[in-house]
Amino acid sequence: MAARRPRWIHFLGYLPIQGFLSLSRLLPFRRRIDLAAFLLGGVVRNARAPRERVVGNLERVFPDMSAKERLAFCRANGRSMGRTIAEILFGPDHQKHHLPITADGPGREPLIAAQKAGRPVILVSAHLGQWDAVRICLREDYQIEVGALYRPNNNPYYEELFKRGAQASGGPLAPRSNEGFRTLVKHLRKGGVFAILADQHIYTGAWLPFLGHPAQTTLSPAELALKYDALLIPAYGLRRAAEDGFDVVVEPPVPPSTPEEMMAQVNDSISAMIQKHPEQWLWLHRRWKKTKP
Protein backbone atom coordinates (compact mmCIF):
# COMPACT_ATOMS: atom_id res chain seq x y z
CA MET A 1 0.00 0.00 0.00
CA ALA A 2 1.41 3.37 -0.96
CA ALA A 3 2.37 5.64 1.91
CA ARG A 4 0.04 8.54 2.50
CA ARG A 5 1.61 11.87 1.56
CA PRO A 6 1.59 14.39 4.45
CA ARG A 7 -0.34 17.57 3.73
CA TRP A 8 -0.41 20.92 5.48
CA ILE A 9 -3.83 20.17 6.96
CA HIS A 10 -2.37 17.02 8.54
CA PHE A 11 0.36 19.09 10.14
CA LEU A 12 -2.16 21.60 11.50
CA GLY A 13 -4.17 18.78 13.02
CA TYR A 14 -1.02 17.29 14.51
CA LEU A 15 0.20 20.50 16.19
CA PRO A 16 -2.38 20.61 19.05
CA ILE A 17 -1.74 16.95 19.89
CA GLN A 18 2.03 17.38 19.86
CA GLY A 19 1.66 20.59 21.88
CA PHE A 20 -0.41 18.79 24.50
CA LEU A 21 2.07 15.91 24.70
CA SER A 22 5.03 18.27 25.06
CA LEU A 23 3.54 20.70 27.59
CA SER A 24 1.79 18.09 29.72
CA ARG A 25 5.09 16.29 30.30
CA LEU A 26 5.71 18.97 32.92
CA LEU A 27 2.99 17.25 34.99
CA PRO A 28 3.15 13.93 36.83
CA PHE A 29 1.92 11.07 34.67
CA ARG A 30 -1.51 10.59 36.27
CA ARG A 31 -2.17 14.33 36.10
CA ARG A 32 -1.49 14.22 32.36
CA ILE A 33 -4.09 11.48 31.96
CA ASP A 34 -6.61 13.41 34.06
CA LEU A 35 -6.01 16.51 31.92
CA ALA A 36 -6.56 14.55 28.69
CA ALA A 37 -9.81 13.14 30.13
CA PHE A 38 -11.02 16.63 31.07
CA LEU A 39 -10.19 18.10 27.65
CA LEU A 40 -11.66 15.34 25.49
CA GLY A 41 -14.71 15.09 27.73
CA GLY A 42 -15.37 18.77 27.07
CA VAL A 43 -14.80 18.40 23.33
CA VAL A 44 -17.20 15.47 22.90
CA ARG A 45 -19.83 17.17 25.07
CA ASN A 46 -19.63 20.65 23.54
CA ALA A 47 -18.28 20.37 19.98
CA ARG A 48 -21.09 19.82 17.52
CA ALA A 49 -19.58 17.19 15.19
CA PRO A 50 -18.39 14.64 17.79
CA ARG A 51 -21.45 15.20 19.98
CA GLU A 52 -23.84 14.54 17.10
CA ARG A 53 -21.99 11.39 16.12
CA VAL A 54 -22.13 9.97 19.66
CA VAL A 55 -25.77 11.00 20.12
CA GLY A 56 -26.71 9.47 16.77
CA ASN A 57 -25.22 6.13 17.78
CA LEU A 58 -26.90 6.31 21.18
CA GLU A 59 -30.28 6.97 19.59
CA ARG A 60 -29.88 3.80 17.57
CA VAL A 61 -28.81 1.56 20.44
CA PHE A 62 -30.49 3.20 23.46
CA PRO A 63 -33.62 4.87 22.06
CA ASP A 64 -35.13 5.32 25.53
CA MET A 65 -32.21 7.41 26.82
CA SER A 66 -33.27 11.02 27.42
CA ALA A 67 -31.60 13.99 25.75
CA LYS A 68 -30.14 15.10 29.09
CA GLU A 69 -28.73 11.64 29.73
CA ARG A 70 -27.16 11.57 26.27
CA LEU A 71 -25.35 14.86 26.87
CA ALA A 72 -24.01 13.63 30.21
CA PHE A 73 -22.99 10.41 28.50
CA CYS A 74 -21.04 12.36 25.86
CA ARG A 75 -18.84 13.92 28.52
CA ALA A 76 -18.30 10.61 30.36
CA ASN A 77 -17.49 8.83 27.11
CA GLY A 78 -15.08 11.55 26.04
CA ARG A 79 -13.31 11.36 29.39
CA SER A 80 -12.89 7.60 29.07
CA MET A 81 -11.49 7.88 25.55
CA GLY A 82 -9.23 10.75 26.61
CA ARG A 83 -7.64 8.59 29.28
CA THR A 84 -7.16 5.66 26.95
CA ILE A 85 -5.68 7.65 24.07
CA ALA A 86 -3.32 9.59 26.34
CA GLU A 87 -2.13 6.38 28.01
CA ILE A 88 -1.31 4.93 24.58
CA LEU A 89 0.41 8.08 23.31
CA PHE A 90 2.50 8.24 26.49
CA GLY A 91 3.26 4.54 25.97
CA PRO A 92 6.72 4.21 27.59
CA ASP A 93 5.61 6.26 30.61
CA HIS A 94 2.43 4.20 30.84
CA GLN A 95 4.52 1.03 31.16
CA LYS A 96 6.27 2.54 34.20
CA HIS A 97 3.25 4.11 35.89
CA HIS A 98 0.20 2.18 34.73
CA LEU A 99 -2.54 1.29 37.20
CA PRO A 100 -2.80 -2.28 38.53
CA ILE A 101 -3.99 -4.86 35.99
CA THR A 102 -5.51 -8.24 36.83
CA ALA A 103 -6.53 -10.97 34.36
CA ASP A 104 -9.26 -13.54 34.82
CA GLY A 105 -11.93 -15.40 32.91
CA PRO A 106 -12.51 -18.88 31.47
CA GLY A 107 -10.27 -18.21 28.47
CA ARG A 108 -7.13 -17.46 30.45
CA GLU A 109 -6.04 -21.08 30.98
CA PRO A 110 -6.71 -22.17 27.36
CA LEU A 111 -4.65 -19.20 26.18
CA ILE A 112 -1.73 -20.08 28.44
CA ALA A 113 -1.96 -23.78 27.51
CA ALA A 114 -1.96 -22.95 23.80
CA GLN A 115 1.17 -20.86 24.19
CA LYS A 116 2.96 -23.60 26.11
CA ALA A 117 2.07 -25.99 23.27
CA GLY A 118 3.28 -23.53 20.63
CA ARG A 119 -0.20 -23.00 19.19
CA PRO A 120 -1.02 -19.54 17.83
CA VAL A 121 -3.73 -17.40 19.39
CA ILE A 122 -5.79 -14.54 17.97
CA LEU A 123 -7.16 -12.23 20.63
CA VAL A 124 -10.18 -10.40 19.28
CA SER A 125 -11.35 -7.29 21.08
CA ALA A 126 -12.91 -3.84 20.68
CA HIS A 127 -12.16 -0.16 21.25
CA LEU A 128 -13.43 -0.64 24.78
CA GLY A 129 -11.83 0.49 28.04
CA GLN A 130 -8.03 0.38 27.81
CA TRP A 131 -7.60 -2.20 25.06
CA ASP A 132 -3.79 -2.16 25.35
CA ALA A 133 -4.11 -3.36 28.96
CA VAL A 134 -4.59 -6.88 27.56
CA ARG A 135 -1.20 -6.84 25.86
CA ILE A 136 0.52 -5.21 28.84
CA CYS A 137 -0.91 -7.75 31.29
CA LEU A 138 -0.02 -10.81 29.21
CA ARG A 139 3.55 -9.61 28.74
CA GLU A 140 4.17 -8.60 32.35
CA ASP A 141 2.34 -11.40 34.17
CA TYR A 142 2.64 -14.33 31.75
CA GLN A 143 5.65 -13.42 29.56
CA ILE A 144 3.46 -13.61 26.44
CA GLU A 145 4.32 -11.02 23.81
CA VAL A 146 1.24 -9.92 21.88
CA GLY A 147 1.38 -8.25 18.49
CA ALA A 148 -1.36 -5.95 17.26
CA LEU A 149 -3.05 -5.19 13.96
CA TYR A 150 -4.09 -1.57 13.58
CA ARG A 151 -5.80 0.65 11.03
CA PRO A 152 -3.38 3.31 9.69
CA ASN A 153 -4.47 6.80 10.65
CA ASN A 154 -5.38 9.28 7.93
CA ASN A 155 -2.90 11.73 9.47
CA PRO A 156 0.68 10.43 8.95
CA TYR A 157 2.07 12.73 11.66
CA TYR A 158 -0.37 11.41 14.26
CA GLU A 159 0.25 7.83 13.17
CA GLU A 160 3.92 8.09 14.07
CA LEU A 161 2.97 9.27 17.57
CA PHE A 162 0.47 6.43 17.91
CA LYS A 163 2.91 3.77 16.70
CA ARG A 164 5.62 4.84 19.14
CA GLY A 165 3.14 4.64 22.00
CA ALA A 166 1.46 1.39 20.99
CA GLN A 167 4.76 -0.41 20.39
CA ALA A 168 5.59 0.05 24.06
CA SER A 169 2.78 -2.41 24.95
CA GLY A 170 4.06 -5.25 22.80
CA GLY A 171 4.92 -6.26 19.29
CA PRO A 172 5.07 -6.68 16.44
CA LEU A 173 2.77 -3.83 15.40
CA ALA A 174 1.24 -4.39 11.96
CA PRO A 175 -0.83 -1.93 9.88
CA ARG A 176 -3.84 -3.12 7.89
CA SER A 177 -1.95 -3.55 4.64
CA ASN A 178 -0.36 -6.32 2.59
CA GLU A 179 2.90 -5.82 4.47
CA GLY A 180 1.09 -5.78 7.80
CA PHE A 181 -0.74 -9.02 7.09
CA ARG A 182 2.54 -10.68 6.13
CA THR A 183 3.91 -9.64 9.52
CA LEU A 184 0.81 -11.01 11.24
CA VAL A 185 0.94 -14.36 9.41
CA LYS A 186 4.66 -14.77 10.10
CA HIS A 187 3.99 -14.22 13.81
CA LEU A 188 1.12 -16.73 13.86
CA ARG A 189 3.16 -19.36 12.06
CA LYS A 190 5.71 -19.11 14.84
CA GLY A 191 2.98 -19.87 17.35
CA GLY A 192 2.62 -16.24 18.47
CA VAL A 193 -0.32 -14.19 19.74
CA PHE A 194 -1.91 -11.33 17.82
CA ALA A 195 -4.61 -8.89 18.93
CA ILE A 196 -7.21 -7.58 16.47
CA LEU A 197 -9.87 -4.96 17.25
CA ALA A 198 -12.93 -6.13 15.32
CA ASP A 199 -15.58 -3.53 16.16
CA GLN A 200 -15.11 -1.10 13.27
CA HIS A 201 -17.05 -0.74 10.02
CA ILE A 202 -15.55 -2.68 7.10
CA TYR A 203 -16.91 -1.90 3.64
CA THR A 204 -16.34 -5.47 2.46
CA GLY A 205 -17.47 -7.04 5.73
CA ALA A 206 -20.33 -9.48 6.30
CA TRP A 207 -23.64 -8.15 7.62
CA LEU A 208 -23.83 -9.47 11.18
CA PRO A 209 -25.78 -8.31 14.25
CA PHE A 210 -23.93 -5.80 16.43
CA LEU A 211 -25.66 -4.18 19.39
CA GLY A 212 -28.98 -5.27 17.95
CA HIS A 213 -28.44 -3.85 14.44
CA PRO A 214 -26.86 -5.29 11.27
CA ALA A 215 -23.33 -3.99 10.79
CA GLN A 216 -20.63 -4.82 8.29
CA THR A 217 -18.09 -6.91 10.19
CA THR A 218 -14.62 -8.15 9.33
CA LEU A 219 -14.26 -11.92 8.93
CA SER A 220 -10.44 -11.81 9.00
CA PRO A 221 -9.93 -12.94 12.63
CA ALA A 222 -12.01 -16.09 12.11
CA GLU A 223 -10.55 -16.80 8.69
CA LEU A 224 -7.02 -16.53 10.08
CA ALA A 225 -7.89 -18.72 13.05
CA LEU A 226 -9.27 -21.45 10.79
CA LYS A 227 -6.38 -21.27 8.32
CA TYR A 228 -3.59 -21.37 10.91
CA ASP A 229 -5.31 -23.51 13.57
CA ALA A 230 -5.24 -20.65 16.04
CA LEU A 231 -7.47 -20.20 19.06
CA LEU A 232 -9.87 -17.28 18.62
CA ILE A 233 -10.38 -15.72 22.05
CA PRO A 234 -12.32 -12.54 22.93
CA ALA A 235 -10.44 -10.47 25.52
CA TYR A 236 -11.10 -7.02 26.98
CA GLY A 237 -9.20 -4.50 29.11
CA LEU A 238 -11.88 -2.78 31.20
CA ARG A 239 -11.34 0.33 33.27
CA ARG A 240 -12.57 -0.12 36.84
CA ALA A 241 -15.41 2.11 37.99
CA ALA A 242 -13.18 3.70 40.62
CA GLU A 243 -10.51 4.32 37.93
CA ASP A 244 -7.94 2.60 40.14
CA GLY A 245 -6.93 -0.13 37.70
CA PHE A 246 -7.93 -2.45 34.88
CA ASP A 247 -9.61 -5.84 34.73
CA VAL A 248 -8.61 -8.00 31.78
CA VAL A 249 -11.49 -10.35 30.97
CA VAL A 250 -10.54 -13.37 28.83
CA GLU A 251 -13.58 -15.20 27.48
CA PRO A 252 -13.73 -18.83 26.28
CA PRO A 253 -12.33 -19.63 22.82
CA VAL A 254 -14.82 -19.39 19.98
CA PRO A 255 -15.48 -22.92 18.62
CA PRO A 256 -14.37 -23.46 15.01
CA SER A 257 -17.20 -23.31 12.46
CA THR A 258 -17.69 -20.92 9.54
CA PRO A 259 -16.13 -17.44 9.59
CA GLU A 260 -19.61 -15.89 9.67
CA GLU A 261 -20.77 -17.97 12.62
CA MET A 262 -17.56 -17.37 14.54
CA MET A 263 -17.63 -13.60 14.03
CA ALA A 264 -21.32 -13.50 14.92
CA GLN A 265 -20.31 -14.98 18.28
CA VAL A 266 -17.55 -12.41 18.58
CA ASN A 267 -20.04 -9.62 17.86
CA ASP A 268 -22.36 -11.03 20.54
CA SER A 269 -19.47 -11.03 23.00
CA ILE A 270 -18.45 -7.46 22.17
CA SER A 271 -22.07 -6.26 22.28
CA ALA A 272 -22.64 -7.82 25.70
CA MET A 273 -19.49 -6.19 27.05
CA ILE A 274 -20.50 -2.79 25.67
CA GLN A 275 -23.93 -3.14 27.24
CA LYS A 276 -22.23 -3.68 30.62
CA HIS A 277 -19.76 -0.80 30.17
CA PRO A 278 -21.32 1.54 27.60
CA GLU A 279 -19.36 4.66 28.57
CA GLN A 280 -16.07 2.87 27.80
CA TRP A 281 -16.73 2.11 24.12
CA LEU A 282 -15.67 4.35 21.22
CA TRP A 283 -19.09 5.75 20.28
CA LEU A 284 -17.35 8.34 18.10
CA HIS A 285 -16.80 5.64 15.49
CA ARG A 286 -19.32 5.42 12.64
CA ARG A 287 -20.09 1.74 13.18
CA TRP A 288 -23.23 1.83 11.02
CA LYS A 289 -22.12 3.78 7.95
CA LYS A 290 -24.67 1.98 5.79
CA THR A 291 -27.95 0.21 6.39
CA LYS A 292 -28.33 -3.35 5.22
CA PRO A 293 -29.82 -3.44 1.70
C-alpha positions as CSV (number, residue, x, y, z in Angstrom):
1,M,0.0,0.0,0.0
2,A,1.4,3.4,-1.0
3,A,2.4,5.6,1.9
4,R,0.0,8.5,2.5
5,R,1.6,11.9,1.6
6,P,1.6,14.4,4.4
7,R,-0.3,17.6,3.7
8,W,-0.4,20.9,5.5
9,I,-3.8,20.2,7.0
10,H,-2.4,17.0,8.5
11,F,0.4,19.1,10.1
12,L,-2.2,21.6,11.5
13,G,-4.2,18.8,13.0
14,Y,-1.0,17.3,14.5
15,L,0.2,20.5,16.2
16,P,-2.4,20.6,19.1
17,I,-1.7,17.0,19.9
18,Q,2.0,17.4,19.9
19,G,1.7,20.6,21.9
20,F,-0.4,18.8,24.5
21,L,2.1,15.9,24.7
22,S,5.0,18.3,25.1
23,L,3.5,20.7,27.6
24,S,1.8,18.1,29.7
25,R,5.1,16.3,30.3
26,L,5.7,19.0,32.9
27,L,3.0,17.3,35.0
28,P,3.1,13.9,36.8
29,F,1.9,11.1,34.7
30,R,-1.5,10.6,36.3
31,R,-2.2,14.3,36.1
32,R,-1.5,14.2,32.4
33,I,-4.1,11.5,32.0
34,D,-6.6,13.4,34.1
35,L,-6.0,16.5,31.9
36,A,-6.6,14.5,28.7
37,A,-9.8,13.1,30.1
38,F,-11.0,16.6,31.1
39,L,-10.2,18.1,27.6
40,L,-11.7,15.3,25.5
41,G,-14.7,15.1,27.7
42,G,-15.4,18.8,27.1
43,V,-14.8,18.4,23.3
44,V,-17.2,15.5,22.9
45,R,-19.8,17.2,25.1
46,N,-19.6,20.6,23.5
47,A,-18.3,20.4,20.0
48,R,-21.1,19.8,17.5
49,A,-19.6,17.2,15.2
50,P,-18.4,14.6,17.8
51,R,-21.4,15.2,20.0
52,E,-23.8,14.5,17.1
53,R,-22.0,11.4,16.1
54,V,-22.1,10.0,19.7
55,V,-25.8,11.0,20.1
56,G,-26.7,9.5,16.8
57,N,-25.2,6.1,17.8
58,L,-26.9,6.3,21.2
59,E,-30.3,7.0,19.6
60,R,-29.9,3.8,17.6
61,V,-28.8,1.6,20.4
62,F,-30.5,3.2,23.5
63,P,-33.6,4.9,22.1
64,D,-35.1,5.3,25.5
65,M,-32.2,7.4,26.8
66,S,-33.3,11.0,27.4
67,A,-31.6,14.0,25.7
68,K,-30.1,15.1,29.1
69,E,-28.7,11.6,29.7
70,R,-27.2,11.6,26.3
71,L,-25.4,14.9,26.9
72,A,-24.0,13.6,30.2
73,F,-23.0,10.4,28.5
74,C,-21.0,12.4,25.9
75,R,-18.8,13.9,28.5
76,A,-18.3,10.6,30.4
77,N,-17.5,8.8,27.1
78,G,-15.1,11.6,26.0
79,R,-13.3,11.4,29.4
80,S,-12.9,7.6,29.1
81,M,-11.5,7.9,25.6
82,G,-9.2,10.8,26.6
83,R,-7.6,8.6,29.3
84,T,-7.2,5.7,26.9
85,I,-5.7,7.7,24.1
86,A,-3.3,9.6,26.3
87,E,-2.1,6.4,28.0
88,I,-1.3,4.9,24.6
89,L,0.4,8.1,23.3
90,F,2.5,8.2,26.5
91,G,3.3,4.5,26.0
92,P,6.7,4.2,27.6
93,D,5.6,6.3,30.6
94,H,2.4,4.2,30.8
95,Q,4.5,1.0,31.2
96,K,6.3,2.5,34.2
97,H,3.3,4.1,35.9
98,H,0.2,2.2,34.7
99,L,-2.5,1.3,37.2
100,P,-2.8,-2.3,38.5
101,I,-4.0,-4.9,36.0
102,T,-5.5,-8.2,36.8
103,A,-6.5,-11.0,34.4
104,D,-9.3,-13.5,34.8
105,G,-11.9,-15.4,32.9
106,P,-12.5,-18.9,31.5
107,G,-10.3,-18.2,28.5
108,R,-7.1,-17.5,30.4
109,E,-6.0,-21.1,31.0
110,P,-6.7,-22.2,27.4
111,L,-4.7,-19.2,26.2
112,I,-1.7,-20.1,28.4
113,A,-2.0,-23.8,27.5
114,A,-2.0,-23.0,23.8
115,Q,1.2,-20.9,24.2
116,K,3.0,-23.6,26.1
117,A,2.1,-26.0,23.3
118,G,3.3,-23.5,20.6
119,R,-0.2,-23.0,19.2
120,P,-1.0,-19.5,17.8
121,V,-3.7,-17.4,19.4
122,I,-5.8,-14.5,18.0
123,L,-7.2,-12.2,20.6
124,V,-10.2,-10.4,19.3
125,S,-11.4,-7.3,21.1
126,A,-12.9,-3.8,20.7
127,H,-12.2,-0.2,21.3
128,L,-13.4,-0.6,24.8
129,G,-11.8,0.5,28.0
130,Q,-8.0,0.4,27.8
131,W,-7.6,-2.2,25.1
132,D,-3.8,-2.2,25.4
133,A,-4.1,-3.4,29.0
134,V,-4.6,-6.9,27.6
135,R,-1.2,-6.8,25.9
136,I,0.5,-5.2,28.8
137,C,-0.9,-7.8,31.3
138,L,0.0,-10.8,29.2
139,R,3.5,-9.6,28.7
140,E,4.2,-8.6,32.3
141,D,2.3,-11.4,34.2
142,Y,2.6,-14.3,31.7
143,Q,5.7,-13.4,29.6
144,I,3.5,-13.6,26.4
145,E,4.3,-11.0,23.8
146,V,1.2,-9.9,21.9
147,G,1.4,-8.3,18.5
148,A,-1.4,-6.0,17.3
149,L,-3.1,-5.2,14.0
150,Y,-4.1,-1.6,13.6
151,R,-5.8,0.7,11.0
152,P,-3.4,3.3,9.7
153,N,-4.5,6.8,10.6
154,N,-5.4,9.3,7.9
155,N,-2.9,11.7,9.5
156,P,0.7,10.4,8.9
157,Y,2.1,12.7,11.7
158,Y,-0.4,11.4,14.3
159,E,0.2,7.8,13.2
160,E,3.9,8.1,14.1
161,L,3.0,9.3,17.6
162,F,0.5,6.4,17.9
163,K,2.9,3.8,16.7
164,R,5.6,4.8,19.1
165,G,3.1,4.6,22.0
166,A,1.5,1.4,21.0
167,Q,4.8,-0.4,20.4
168,A,5.6,0.0,24.1
169,S,2.8,-2.4,24.9
170,G,4.1,-5.2,22.8
171,G,4.9,-6.3,19.3
172,P,5.1,-6.7,16.4
173,L,2.8,-3.8,15.4
174,A,1.2,-4.4,12.0
175,P,-0.8,-1.9,9.9
176,R,-3.8,-3.1,7.9
177,S,-2.0,-3.5,4.6
178,N,-0.4,-6.3,2.6
179,E,2.9,-5.8,4.5
180,G,1.1,-5.8,7.8
181,F,-0.7,-9.0,7.1
182,R,2.5,-10.7,6.1
183,T,3.9,-9.6,9.5
184,L,0.8,-11.0,11.2
185,V,0.9,-14.4,9.4
186,K,4.7,-14.8,10.1
187,H,4.0,-14.2,13.8
188,L,1.1,-16.7,13.9
189,R,3.2,-19.4,12.1
190,K,5.7,-19.1,14.8
191,G,3.0,-19.9,17.4
192,G,2.6,-16.2,18.5
193,V,-0.3,-14.2,19.7
194,F,-1.9,-11.3,17.8
195,A,-4.6,-8.9,18.9
196,I,-7.2,-7.6,16.5
197,L,-9.9,-5.0,17.2
198,A,-12.9,-6.1,15.3
199,D,-15.6,-3.5,16.2
200,Q,-15.1,-1.1,13.3
201,H,-17.0,-0.7,10.0
202,I,-15.5,-2.7,7.1
203,Y,-16.9,-1.9,3.6
204,T,-16.3,-5.5,2.5
205,G,-17.5,-7.0,5.7
206,A,-20.3,-9.5,6.3
207,W,-23.6,-8.1,7.6
208,L,-23.8,-9.5,11.2
209,P,-25.8,-8.3,14.2
210,F,-23.9,-5.8,16.4
211,L,-25.7,-4.2,19.4
212,G,-29.0,-5.3,17.9
213,H,-28.4,-3.9,14.4
214,P,-26.9,-5.3,11.3
215,A,-23.3,-4.0,10.8
216,Q,-20.6,-4.8,8.3
217,T,-18.1,-6.9,10.2
218,T,-14.6,-8.2,9.3
219,L,-14.3,-11.9,8.9
220,S,-10.4,-11.8,9.0
221,P,-9.9,-12.9,12.6
222,A,-12.0,-16.1,12.1
223,E,-10.5,-16.8,8.7
224,L,-7.0,-16.5,10.1
225,A,-7.9,-18.7,13.1
226,L,-9.3,-21.4,10.8
227,K,-6.4,-21.3,8.3
228,Y,-3.6,-21.4,10.9
229,D,-5.3,-23.5,13.6
230,A,-5.2,-20.7,16.0
231,L,-7.5,-20.2,19.1
232,L,-9.9,-17.3,18.6
233,I,-10.4,-15.7,22.0
234,P,-12.3,-12.5,22.9
235,A,-10.4,-10.5,25.5
236,Y,-11.1,-7.0,27.0
237,G,-9.2,-4.5,29.1
238,L,-11.9,-2.8,31.2
239,R,-11.3,0.3,33.3
240,R,-12.6,-0.1,36.8
241,A,-15.4,2.1,38.0
242,A,-13.2,3.7,40.6
243,E,-10.5,4.3,37.9
244,D,-7.9,2.6,40.1
245,G,-6.9,-0.1,37.7
246,F,-7.9,-2.5,34.9
247,D,-9.6,-5.8,34.7
248,V,-8.6,-8.0,31.8
249,V,-11.5,-10.3,31.0
250,V,-10.5,-13.4,28.8
251,E,-13.6,-15.2,27.5
252,P,-13.7,-18.8,26.3
253,P,-12.3,-19.6,22.8
254,V,-14.8,-19.4,20.0
255,P,-15.5,-22.9,18.6
256,P,-14.4,-23.5,15.0
257,S,-17.2,-23.3,12.5
258,T,-17.7,-20.9,9.5
259,P,-16.1,-17.4,9.6
260,E,-19.6,-15.9,9.7
261,E,-20.8,-18.0,12.6
262,M,-17.6,-17.4,14.5
263,M,-17.6,-13.6,14.0
264,A,-21.3,-13.5,14.9
265,Q,-20.3,-15.0,18.3
266,V,-17.5,-12.4,18.6
267,N,-20.0,-9.6,17.9
268,D,-22.4,-11.0,20.5
269,S,-19.5,-11.0,23.0
270,I,-18.5,-7.5,22.2
271,S,-22.1,-6.3,22.3
272,A,-22.6,-7.8,25.7
273,M,-19.5,-6.2,27.1
274,I,-20.5,-2.8,25.7
275,Q,-23.9,-3.1,27.2
276,K,-22.2,-3.7,30.6
277,H,-19.8,-0.8,30.2
278,P,-21.3,1.5,27.6
279,E,-19.4,4.7,28.6
280,Q,-16.1,2.9,27.8
281,W,-16.7,2.1,24.1
282,L,-15.7,4.4,21.2
283,W,-19.1,5.8,20.3
284,L,-17.4,8.3,18.1
285,H,-16.8,5.6,15.5
286,R,-19.3,5.4,12.6
287,R,-20.1,1.7,13.2
288,W,-23.2,1.8,11.0
289,K,-22.1,3.8,7.9
290,K,-24.7,2.0,5.8
291,T,-28.0,0.2,6.4
292,K,-28.3,-3.4,5.2
293,P,-29.8,-3.4,1.7
